[in-house]
Amino acid sequence: MTTGKTFGMTYDVVIIGSGIAGALVAYKLAMAKMRVLVLEAGGVPQEMGERRLLVKNFAASASKGADAPYTDEIRSSRYYSSPPAVTAPQPQDEPIGNDEPYYKYAQDNPSWNQQFRSYYERVVGGSTWHWQGLAPRMLPNDFRMRKAFFSDEPSSTHPGVRDWPISYSDLAAYYREAEYEMGISGNIVSDRELDDYFGVGRADAERGYPAVLREGIPMTYLDKYLREKLNGFHYEESAPDGRKFKMPVWVTQVAQAKNARPFDGRPACDGRGTCVPLCPTRAKYEAIFHIEKAVKAGAELQANAVVTKLEFGSSGEVANIVYQDWQLGTPRNVQGRIVVLAGNAIESPRLLLHSETPEKANKVIGKYLMDHPGSGSYGLVPDAVFPFRGPPTTSQIDTTRDGPLRKWRAGYRTSLLNYGWQLGSLRGSTFDPPPKLDHGEESDQHEERKADRGGNVLDLVHNNLLIGRKLKEKLQNHAHRQIFLGTALEQLPVAGNSVGLHSKADRFGVPLPLIKYYYDDDSGYTNAGLRAARAMHEAIFKQLRATAYRLFAFDASGALTGPGFFGAGHIMGTTRMGKEEEDRAVDAQCRSVDHPNLYIVGSSVFVTGAVANPTLTIAAISLRAADAIKAELRNMH
């Protein structure tokens, strides 16, 4: 891959950002013979040498976190070497005096539950380098939450919730296109069962998986064990109005952007288990693959290009893009007939707010920041299930993500994790070993199971007096029986959750992001979902006859306690889509309502977040926007 060398000219399209949204738009427009330039703040990892270096950096890191291969952990760990220079400049590594955090908060000393937990990478291909690769679709009700669940309530009850200006049917063809382009592996049989359960019409539900990938990534032994033990099991939940709902607890394969068989010149997944933070073999889809295809089709890529400002003309159009090559330190300008802002939901509003004068800025930009907050429970089943094999997640419990109960609590989906209790932590944070497991009927009755409640090696040694051969046998037995239920939940859009501009700037002169955030809204919608998920976790552990388990906890106020929630890496909202009469940043085609030649693509345009991993929906929306851009350019010509 080569970077662009032609500067000072006008392109048909200039795309800012090379993640999944920017990469697919660049590819589709380049294939249509448009003159395309992609500007990316990060560098270009060369496929052979630097992918190996990234793997080495991850192996050497102390945190084993999602950002470990890409950031300079040397400041907080003496066991870590710096990553390749092309993965800089990472947001977490901005040297701003003695300040460590890139995110700034409106609150002084924000609590754990007021901190935004999701991060991203500056590198060609964006955060698809470190994503897990899960690629479910959203559901029809996810696009019409106001109509489906809150139509009988005043808008003041959930003021940020409204329906999208597009429907599932509008995206169905683009979902299929995205599934093929990304090489999604999914089981069409279990997908059909879930679609029927959720009421998705057969025509809209048709999948675009490549023919060789239609059986999906195989289930692990752990998945099959849980499917057998939970076969026929239904979880019952009571609604606030007294009605009771029974939900089947189905264990099904999850669609994901990994090759179940060789496809598109890339190998099949061989189950190394490091999808987060890095696939060492290219079996997992990364947006860099479509950047490579776009460049081959004639697009230009300018890496190391941090866009610092958009300059607007008299009619509001983007007249000039100012960027800086961070390696050479040289400012540059470029123009495009169409400009596509394909950053994420932190960087896109940050650039827009910095570029506008305060009196002209669209008041919706930066508002309604969302993620998929979640938590997990872990335990030990009576039998060996042999975790630590295969990708991090191959199966899911998905039946709780939609249904009448969403009127009162968040929908949620649960991943069955294949890495036991192992969790990485973000650089600079601590990871404490699991505390003692405080539930489990059998450990009260069987002497040999009492040690199951130990959460770490020290507990087994000091409190259970195990040493030598007995300790080794216990550790082996313990590790083979570990299961972890990781649940992510939807978060309602709240105007107060926002991205603004801080008084301090980064090294390029752009103000740092000022974040206001809390994982729940005033109605307690997400917390209600967490309580429901916790109860389901316990029901599952009991059905499995778990010898010991620990459930995530709440404090006296009803908020998550201990480490709080985890961020899913799903940064959404802040430039939301809307209908003509609504406050909005873009229309249904992702065209800016303020700047006639600007499109904004990515998860920042999401109106509501639902609970599906957003990447496939980002891809579908971006491919749809690319068609609108093609039509507009043809009219120009």
MARGU-337000 format. One record per residue (C-alpha): residue in three letters; residue number from 1; x, y, z. Coordinates in steps of 0.001 Angstrom, whole numbers, plus 500000, padded with zeros to 6 digits. Layout:
# MARGU-337000
 type seq   east  north     up
  ALA NUM      X      Y      Z
...
# end
This chain:
# MARGU-337000
 type seq   east  north     up
  MET   1 500000 500000 500000
  THR   2 501255 503481 499184
  THR   3 500187 506794 500596
  GLY   4 498994 509651 498445
  LYS   5 501555 512164 497143
  THR   6 499281 514569 495221
  PHE   7 498456 517659 497257
  GLY   8 496828 521040 496656
  MET   9 494185 519731 494251
  THR  10 490436 519283 494443
  TYR  11 489142 515743 494769
  ASP  12 485672 514441 494094
  VAL  13 485574 513147 497657
  VAL  14 487825 513678 500658
  ILE  15 487200 511178 503448
  ILE  16 488414 511933 506970
  GLY  17 489047 508660 508783
  SER  18 489874 505156 507561
  GLY  19 487888 502974 509941
  ILE  20 485054 500749 508785
  ALA  21 482858 503670 507644
  GLY  22 485552 505576 505756
  ALA  23 487069 502432 504253
  LEU  24 483810 501146 502763
  VAL  25 482822 504569 501399
  ALA  26 486303 504979 499866
  TYR  27 486163 501541 498269
  LYS  28 482683 501934 496830
  LEU  29 483409 505386 495390
  ALA  30 486821 504399 494051
  MET  31 485233 501431 492282
  ALA  32 482836 503953 490686
  LYS  33 485894 505830 489333
  MET  34 485522 508815 491641
  ARG  35 488686 510698 492598
  VAL  36 489004 509859 496303
  LEU  37 491442 510938 499004
  VAL  38 491434 509357 502458
  LEU  39 493020 511303 505323
  GLU  40 493987 509207 508347
  ALA  41 495511 510533 511558
  GLY  42 497441 507325 512220
  GLY  43 500060 505505 510203
  VAL  44 500094 502456 507961
  PRO  45 501190 499199 509620
  GLN  46 503041 497201 506989
  GLU  47 501424 493811 506905
  MET  48 504388 491550 507607
  GLY  49 506893 493355 509806
  GLU  50 504694 495541 511918
  ARG  51 501863 493083 512478
  ARG  52 504537 490889 514067
  LEU  53 505725 493845 516146
  LEU  54 502183 494518 517332
  VAL  55 501841 490874 518382
  LYS  56 505151 491138 520243
  ASN  57 504045 494304 522032
  PHE  58 500815 492687 523140
  ALA  59 502666 489654 524468
  ALA  60 505037 491895 526432
  SER  61 502369 494174 527864
  ALA  62 501413 494030 531512
  SER  63 497791 495051 530998
  LYS  64 496789 492767 528093
  GLY  65 494167 495414 527421
  ALA  66 492381 496330 524200
  ASP  67 494859 499127 523489
  ALA  68 498004 497225 524533
  PRO  69 499650 496723 521106
  TYR  70 499083 500302 519979
  THR  71 499920 502644 522864
  ASP  72 503092 503590 524669
  GLU  73 502660 501713 527924
  ILE  74 506295 502247 528851
  ARG  75 505295 505186 531077
  SER  76 503299 502923 533363
  SER  77 505047 499559 532984
  ARG  78 508772 498811 532894
  TYR  79 508083 495485 531190
  TYR  80 506708 497031 528013
  SER  81 508388 498310 524869
  SER  82 506976 501077 522692
  PRO  83 504816 500099 519712
  PRO  84 505777 500893 516110
  ALA  85 505734 504612 515392
  VAL  86 503083 504151 512717
  THR  87 500457 503360 515342
  ALA  88 500887 506816 516861
  PRO  89 499560 509308 517753
  GLN  90 497153 507450 520024
  PRO  91 494643 509530 521990
  GLN  92 495704 507958 525283
  ASP  93 499311 508999 524691
  GLU  94 498857 512731 524154
  PRO  95 501625 514398 526221
  ILE  96 499736 517311 527784
  GLY  97 501993 518520 530578
  ASN  98 501643 516207 533547
  ASP  99 498080 515232 532645
  GLU 100 497568 511606 531746
  PRO 101 493947 511317 530555
  TYR 102 493000 512260 527007
  TYR 103 489362 512412 528052
  LYS 104 488575 515409 530249
  TYR 105 485489 515458 532445
  ALA 106 483112 518205 533475
  GLN 107 482969 516682 536973
  ASP 108 485917 516984 539333
  ASN 109 487138 513503 540210
  PRO 110 484325 511697 538372
  SER 111 483154 508478 539978
  TRP 112 483778 505158 538300
  ASN 113 480246 505209 536873
  GLN 114 480725 508713 535433
  GLN 115 483756 507780 533354
  PHE 116 483454 506896 529691
  ARG 117 485161 503527 529300
  SER 118 485527 503061 525545
  TYR 119 488594 503977 523531
  TYR 120 489800 503783 519951
  GLU 121 492941 503628 517846
  ARG 122 494504 506083 515421
  VAL 123 495851 503802 512703
  VAL 124 494901 503014 509106
  GLY 125 491913 500708 509533
  GLY 126 490830 502336 512790
  SER 127 489569 500376 515752
  THR 128 488742 497297 513686
  TRP 129 492324 496309 514510
  HIS 130 491272 495658 518101
  TRP 131 487567 494837 517750
  GLN 132 486261 491398 518683
  GLY 133 484623 490948 515284
  LEU 134 481042 490309 516422
  ALA 135 478610 491453 513730
  PRO 136 474916 491012 514593
  ARG 137 472264 493108 512924
  MET 138 470010 495494 514779
  LEU 139 466326 494525 515010
  PRO 140 463265 496276 513509
  ASN 141 462186 497621 516911
  ASP 142 465644 499138 517430
  PHE 143 464810 501701 514728
  ARG 144 461389 502562 516226
  MET 145 461804 502541 519994
  ARG 146 459461 505465 520599
  LYS 147 456655 503850 518618
  ALA 148 457285 500311 519878
  PHE 149 457750 500958 523610
  PHE 150 457078 504561 524651
  SER 151 454197 505700 522425
  ASP 152 451797 505986 525384
  GLU 153 454201 508117 527425
  PRO 154 454806 511877 527249
  SER 155 458001 512765 525410
  SER 156 459340 514256 528647
  THR 157 459659 510740 530141
  HIS 158 462447 509710 527792
  PRO 159 463096 512951 525903
  GLY 160 466123 511694 523961
  VAL 161 464345 508660 522554
  ARG 162 462838 508974 519103
  ASP 163 462488 506810 516030
  TRP 164 465094 506739 513290
  PRO 165 464214 508338 509941
  ILE 166 465089 504977 508340
  SER 167 463790 501485 509038
  TYR 168 465236 497984 509147
  SER 169 463766 497422 505673
  ASP 170 465625 500484 504357
  LEU 171 468901 498911 505503
  ALA 172 468196 495256 504693
  ALA 173 469900 495260 501279
  TYR 174 472867 497165 502695
  TYR 175 473148 494701 505574
  ARG 176 473496 491963 502954
  GLU 177 476078 493965 501028
  ALA 178 478079 494624 504197
  GLU 179 477915 490965 505268
  TYR 180 479428 489900 501969
  GLU 181 482066 492623 501780
  MET 182 483251 492011 505340
  GLY 183 483091 488232 505018
  ILE 184 480670 487579 507875
  SER 185 480511 483989 509104
  GLY 186 477090 483134 510475
  ASN 187 474826 480146 510900
  ILE 188 471810 480828 508711
  VAL 189 469728 478160 510489
  SER 190 470027 479658 513991
  ASP 191 469782 483174 512510
  ARG 192 466430 482228 510995
  GLU 193 465179 480884 514340
  LEU 194 466080 484152 516051
  ASP 195 464596 486247 513228
  ASP 196 461323 484351 513541
  TYR 197 461403 484822 517328
  PHE 198 461873 488588 516918
  GLY 199 459358 488898 514076
  VAL 200 461787 489848 511299
  GLY 201 460216 489288 507873
  ARG 202 461852 486626 505753
  ALA 203 462646 488971 502844
  ASP 204 464389 491512 505078
  ALA 205 466103 488764 507107
  GLU 206 467927 487181 504156
  ARG 207 471648 487182 504870
  GLY 208 474526 488169 502609
  TYR 209 477107 485808 504100
  PRO 210 479502 484380 501500
  ALA 211 478486 480827 500569
  VAL 212 481533 479243 502211
  LEU 213 480836 480986 505534
  ARG 214 477160 480102 506057
  GLU 215 477730 477583 508819
  GLY 216 479419 480177 511017
  ILE 217 482403 479942 513340
  PRO 218 482035 476528 515059
  MET 219 480827 476318 518626
  THR 220 483394 475469 521268
  TYR 221 483015 472548 523650
  LEU 222 481985 475071 526321
  ASP 223 479208 476402 524040
  LYS 224 477906 472924 523316
  TYR 225 477946 472027 527010
  LEU 226 475902 475122 527899
  ARG 227 473503 474535 524997
  GLU 228 472853 470988 526208
  LYS 229 472398 471977 529870
  LEU 230 470106 474911 528990
  ASN 231 468075 473063 526370
  GLY 232 464396 473706 527082
  PHE 233 465170 476094 529940
  HIS 234 463043 479260 530149
  TYR 235 463780 482269 532318
  GLU 236 460731 484022 533788
  GLU 237 460705 487762 534409
  SER 238 457949 489868 535966
  ALA 239 457000 493257 534540
  PRO 240 456083 496238 536765
  ASP 241 452458 495886 535633
  GLY 242 452281 492363 537083
  ARG 243 452547 490397 533862
  LYS 244 455052 487554 533665
  PHE 245 457101 486764 530603
  LYS 246 458948 483524 529887
  MET 247 461955 483750 527601
  PRO 248 463757 480761 526106
  VAL 249 467465 480699 526935
  TRP 250 468860 479665 523568
  VAL 251 472583 479241 523047
  THR 252 473227 480185 519412
  GLN 253 476238 480974 517274
  VAL 254 476953 484662 516871
  ALA 255 477619 486168 513446
  GLN 256 481143 487519 513269
  ALA 257 483623 488948 510809
  LYS 258 486067 486074 510955
  ASN 259 486715 483527 508252
  ALA 260 485257 480144 509158
  ARG 261 486944 478991 505929
  PRO 262 489487 480751 503693
  PHE 263 487845 483724 501991
  ASP 264 488947 486840 500116
  GLY 265 492601 485788 500108
  ARG 266 492705 485457 503884
  PRO 267 493026 482281 505967
  ALA 268 490447 480615 508168
  CYS 269 490406 481496 511856
  ASP 270 492569 479023 513784
  GLY 271 491298 480053 517211
  ARG 272 494254 481928 518690
  GLY 273 491919 483836 520990
  THR 274 493514 487296 520704
  CYS 275 490883 488976 518489
  VAL 276 490943 491693 521122
  PRO 277 493349 493374 520728
  LEU 278 494871 491926 517545
  CYS 279 494414 489111 515026
  PRO 280 497880 487811 514127
  THR 281 496753 485991 510950
  ARG 282 494318 488369 509125
  ALA 283 491464 485876 509550
  LYS 284 489444 488593 511297
  TYR 285 488131 491399 509115
  GLU 286 489847 494774 509466
  ALA 287 488958 497951 507617
  ILE 288 492520 498169 506302
  PHE 289 491525 495440 503834
  HIS 290 489035 497761 502133
  ILE 291 491501 500623 502255
  GLU 292 493918 498355 500360
  LYS 293 491182 497595 497808
  ALA 294 490274 501286 497498
  VAL 295 493902 502241 496843
  LYS 296 494150 499479 494237
  ALA 297 491017 500928 492586
  GLY 298 492617 504378 492384
  ALA 299 491948 506089 495711
  GLU 300 494761 507926 497460
  LEU 301 495630 507513 501117
  GLN 302 497373 510208 503126
  ALA 303 498370 508679 506428
  ASN 304 499825 510587 509415
  ALA 305 497317 513342 508584
  VAL 306 495581 514828 511615
  VAL 307 492733 517059 510433
  THR 308 492718 520125 512657
  LYS 309 489971 522262 511130
  LEU 310 487242 522476 508521
  GLU 311 486882 525903 506921
  PHE 312 483475 526879 505573
  GLY 313 482459 529007 502620
  SER 314 479781 531678 502368
  SER 315 477050 529092 501755
  GLY 316 478162 526899 504618
  GLU 317 479964 524415 502390
  VAL 318 483271 522862 503480
  ALA 319 485642 524974 501397
  ASN 320 488951 523781 502839
  ILE 321 490325 520992 505010
  VAL 322 493341 521853 507147
  TYR 323 495490 518982 508344
  GLN 324 498929 518382 509729
  ASP 325 501397 515625 508965
  TRP 326 502367 514710 512535
  GLN 327 505628 513049 511486
  LEU 328 506856 515948 509355
  GLY 329 505117 518691 511330
  THR 330 503883 520392 508167
  PRO 331 500395 521942 507784
  ARG 332 498549 521239 504540
  ASN 333 495244 522040 502859
  VAL 334 493012 520053 500551
  GLN 335 489590 520506 498986
  GLY 336 486842 518138 497903
  ARG 337 483550 518534 496109
  ILE 338 482154 516235 498754
  VAL 339 483673 515832 502234
  VAL 340 482937 512738 504308
  LEU 341 483592 512905 508033
  ALA 342 484141 509282 509055
  GLY 343 485563 509682 512522
  ASN 344 484010 508203 515629
  ALA 345 481483 509686 518044
  ILE 346 484248 511431 520019
  GLU 347 486435 512815 517237
  SER 348 483712 513798 514738
  PRO 349 481835 516203 517053
  ARG 350 485140 517434 518450
  LEU 351 486316 518497 514982
  LEU 352 482952 520040 514078
  LEU 353 482711 522028 517314
  HIS 354 486277 523270 516914
  SER 355 485634 524320 513314
  GLU 356 482402 526247 513964
  THR 357 481982 529559 515693
  PRO 358 479938 528987 518886
  GLU 359 476990 531053 517690
  LYS 360 476708 529036 514466
  ALA 361 477283 525562 515901
  ASN 362 474400 523099 515611
  LYS 363 473174 522625 519185
  VAL 364 472662 518868 518759
  ILE 365 476297 518169 517865
  GLY 366 478101 516490 520720
  LYS 367 474923 515448 522551
  TYR 368 473481 511964 523187
  LEU 369 476759 510118 523705
  MET 370 476079 506402 524174
  ASP 371 477868 503103 524727
  HIS 372 476746 499592 525647
  PRO 373 477568 499486 529360
  GLY 374 477741 496016 530781
  SER 375 478972 493735 533492
  GLY 376 479701 490084 534028
  SER 377 479263 487156 536373
  TYR 378 481569 484200 536663
  GLY 379 481472 480771 538162
  LEU 380 482495 477131 538114
  VAL 381 480386 474340 536664
  PRO 382 480672 470759 537941
  ASP 383 482250 469416 534746
  ALA 384 485299 470344 532714
  VAL 385 484266 472637 529837
  PHE 386 487791 473517 528674
  PRO 387 487740 477298 528153
  PHE 388 490716 479205 526644
  ARG 389 490075 477645 523228
  GLY 390 488907 479377 520065
  PRO 391 487947 483030 519543
  PRO 392 486891 485006 522633
  THR 393 483197 484536 521835
  THR 394 481551 482026 519528
  SER 395 478046 481843 521004
  GLN 396 475504 484062 522707
  ILE 397 472195 484238 524547
  ASP 398 470279 486716 522410
  THR 399 466613 486220 523271
  THR 400 466623 489019 525877
  ARG 401 467505 491869 523522
  ASP 402 463914 492640 522467
  GLY 403 460343 492148 523647
  PRO 404 457641 493890 525714
  LEU 405 459920 494244 528747
  ARG 406 461919 496938 526923
  LYS 407 459153 499320 527929
  TRP 408 460571 499188 531481
  ARG 409 464155 498047 531233
  ALA 410 467057 497901 528810
  GLY 411 467386 495057 526362
  TYR 412 470540 493035 526838
  ARG 413 472538 490284 525193
  THR 414 474957 487886 526830
  SER 415 478190 486596 525336
  LEU 416 479499 483210 526448
  LEU 417 483178 483968 526814
  ASN 418 485803 481387 525936
  TYR 419 488660 482866 527970
  GLY 420 487632 481767 531447
  TRP 421 487951 484561 533961
  GLN 422 490839 486241 532151
  LEU 423 490255 489945 531539
  GLY 424 492651 492555 530217
  SER 425 492641 496060 531650
  LEU 426 493209 499426 530030
  ARG 427 496711 500760 530307
  GLY 428 497231 502679 533520
  SER 429 494395 500939 535373
  THR 430 494658 498060 537816
  PHE 431 493247 494585 537493
  ASP 432 492420 492898 540746
  PRO 433 491956 489133 540856
  PRO 434 488355 487971 541233
  PRO 435 487085 488136 544815
  LYS 436 485848 485020 546502
  LEU 437 482798 483465 544904
  ASP 438 479906 483921 547288
  HIS 439 477216 481643 545855
  GLY 440 476913 477965 545044
  GLU 441 474815 475326 546758
  GLU 442 477126 472379 546218
  SER 443 480140 474008 547832
  ASP 444 478182 474142 551093
  GLN 445 477530 470400 550950
  HIS 446 480710 468883 549543
  GLU 447 484005 469325 551349
  GLU 448 486062 468980 548161
  ARG 449 484147 471880 546562
  LYS 450 484750 474447 549303
  ALA 451 487942 475642 547636
  ASP 452 485901 476453 544523
  ARG 453 484957 479712 546164
  GLY 454 488545 480911 546082
  GLY 455 489035 483669 543578
  ASN 456 492810 483439 543112
  VAL 457 495953 481453 543826
  LEU 458 496680 483292 547086
  ASP 459 493273 482341 548409
  LEU 460 493839 478685 547532
  VAL 461 497228 478718 549286
  HIS 462 496517 480808 552389
  ASN 463 492873 480014 553110
  ASN 464 492604 476481 551744
  LEU 465 496188 475419 552619
  LEU 466 496846 473922 549194
  ILE 467 500450 473534 548048
  GLY 468 502503 471409 545680
  ARG 469 500712 468640 543791
  LYS 470 497337 469400 545414
  LEU 471 497568 473066 544383
  LYS 472 498535 472111 540828
  GLU 473 495641 469670 540550
  LYS 474 493222 472192 541987
  LEU 475 494354 474927 539593
  GLN 476 494004 472609 536633
  ASN 477 490584 471440 537754
  HIS 478 489537 475013 538535
  ALA 479 490667 476435 535171
  HIS 480 488880 473723 533177
  ARG 481 485523 474533 534799
  GLN 482 485485 478340 534526
  ILE 483 482652 480131 532748
  PHE 484 482059 483849 532329
  LEU 485 478763 485458 531303
  GLY 486 479414 488911 529834
  THR 487 476289 491014 529341
  ALA 488 476065 494317 527474
  LEU 489 472982 496545 527656
  GLU 490 471387 499308 525687
  GLN 491 471669 502845 526976
  LEU 492 469014 505419 526222
  PRO 493 470143 508656 524540
  VAL 494 470402 511497 527073
  ALA 495 471275 515043 526015
  GLY 496 473428 515501 529107
  ASN 497 475775 512714 528020
  SER 498 477922 514729 525693
  VAL 499 481234 515576 524050
  GLY 500 482383 519182 524182
  LEU 501 485668 521109 524032
  HIS 502 488060 521451 526955
  SER 503 490197 524511 527608
  LYS 504 493363 522451 527049
  ALA 505 494414 521450 523549
  ASP 506 496358 518535 522157
  ARG 507 499725 518893 520431
  PHE 508 497950 519890 517189
  GLY 509 496017 522748 518763
  VAL 510 492641 520986 518826
  PRO 511 490856 521196 522210
  LEU 512 490722 517929 524089
  PRO 513 487319 516241 524387
  LEU 514 485299 517342 527403
  ILE 515 483008 514498 528389
  LYS 516 479879 514477 530517
  TYR 517 478655 510956 531069
  TYR 518 476711 508568 533264
  TYR 519 475851 505031 532274
  ASP 520 472133 505354 533092
  ASP 521 469306 507860 532596
  ASP 522 466997 509441 535198
  SER 523 464408 506670 534848
  GLY 524 466937 503967 535772
  TYR 525 466367 502129 532479
  THR 526 469858 500639 532191
  ASN 527 470036 499709 535870
  ALA 528 466697 497923 535546
  GLY 529 468192 495948 532680
  LEU 530 471260 495154 534768
  ARG 531 469090 493843 537606
  ALA 532 467200 491651 535135
  ALA 533 470463 490385 533642
  ARG 534 471839 489617 537102
  ALA 535 468749 487580 537963
  MET 536 469065 485685 534676
  HIS 537 472742 484985 535355
  GLU 538 471813 483474 538713
  ALA 539 469057 481379 537142
  ILE 540 471546 480068 534589
  PHE 541 474146 479208 537238
  LYS 542 471521 477328 539212
  GLN 543 470352 475472 536114
  LEU 544 473986 474508 535465
  ARG 545 474359 473410 539111
  ALA 546 477381 475690 539418
  THR 547 479490 474773 542448
  ALA 548 480419 478416 542999
  TYR 549 479688 481706 541292
  ARG 550 479825 485459 541785
  LEU 551 477293 487964 540483
  PHE 552 478006 491624 539785
  ALA 553 476813 493826 542641
  PHE 554 474941 497090 543308
  ASP 555 475477 499630 546065
  ALA 556 472841 501015 548439
  SER 557 471726 503594 545872
  GLY 558 471114 500902 543240
  ALA 559 474151 501767 541092
  LEU 560 476792 499276 540070
  THR 561 479493 498919 542698
  GLY 562 483042 497577 542730
  PRO 563 484601 498163 539323
  GLY 564 481273 499403 537964
  PHE 565 480384 498756 534337
  PHE 566 482688 497910 531455
  GLY 567 482707 499863 528212
  ALA 568 481967 497863 525093
  GLY 569 484011 500075 522754
  HIS 570 480755 501033 521028
  ILE 571 480928 504838 520884
  MET 572 477620 506141 519501
  GLY 573 475520 509263 519141
  THR 574 476755 512918 519091
  THR 575 475850 513732 515422
  ARG 576 472456 512060 515317
  MET 577 470313 511442 512296
  GLY 578 466803 512893 512154
  LYS 579 463736 513895 510221
  GLU 580 463277 517382 508805
  GLU 581 461225 518721 511708
  GLU 582 463607 517344 514370
  ASP 583 466831 518592 515913
  ARG 584 469468 516721 513953
  ALA 585 472975 516855 512571
  VAL 586 472362 514761 509440
  ASP 587 469410 513588 507366
  ALA 588 468454 510014 506483
  GLN 589 471232 509877 503862
  CYS 590 473875 511065 506397
  ARG 591 474099 514472 504686
  SER 592 474818 517359 507055
  VAL 593 471903 519716 507550
  ASP 594 474333 522617 508083
  HIS 595 476919 522105 505323
  PRO 596 475600 521088 501897
  ASN 597 478691 519166 500742
  LEU 598 479405 517366 504036
  TYR 599 478386 513817 504922
  ILE 600 478927 512285 508351
  VAL 601 479118 508498 508586
  GLY 602 479759 506126 511445
  SER 603 478071 505332 514735
  SER 604 477905 509032 515652
  VAL 605 474732 509274 513534
  PHE 606 472905 506606 515605
  VAL 607 469617 507846 517042
  THR 608 469334 505077 519617
  GLY 609 471966 502495 520466
  ALA 610 469944 499259 520890
  VAL 611 472269 496484 522092
  ALA 612 473696 494930 518915
  ASN 613 477399 495484 518335
  PRO 614 477230 498503 516009
  THR 615 479883 497700 513387
  LEU 616 477645 495924 510864
  THR 617 475062 498710 511110
  ILE 618 477840 501293 510647
  ALA 619 478889 499422 507511
  ALA 620 475333 499254 506143
  ILE 621 474647 502950 506794
  SER 622 477972 503899 505196
  LEU 623 477317 501839 502056
  ARG 624 473907 503497 501804
  ALA 625 475490 506950 502160
  ALA 626 478028 506037 499463
  ASP 627 475168 505466 497019
  ALA 628 473759 508904 497865
  ILE 629 477202 510473 497331
  LYS 630 477615 508723 493976
  ALA 631 474248 510046 492823
  GLU 632 475097 513574 493951
  LEU 633 478478 513562 492212
  ARG 634 476951 512321 488978
  ASN 635 474466 515175 489113
  MET 636 477373 517598 489657
  HIS 637 479252 516229 486654
# end
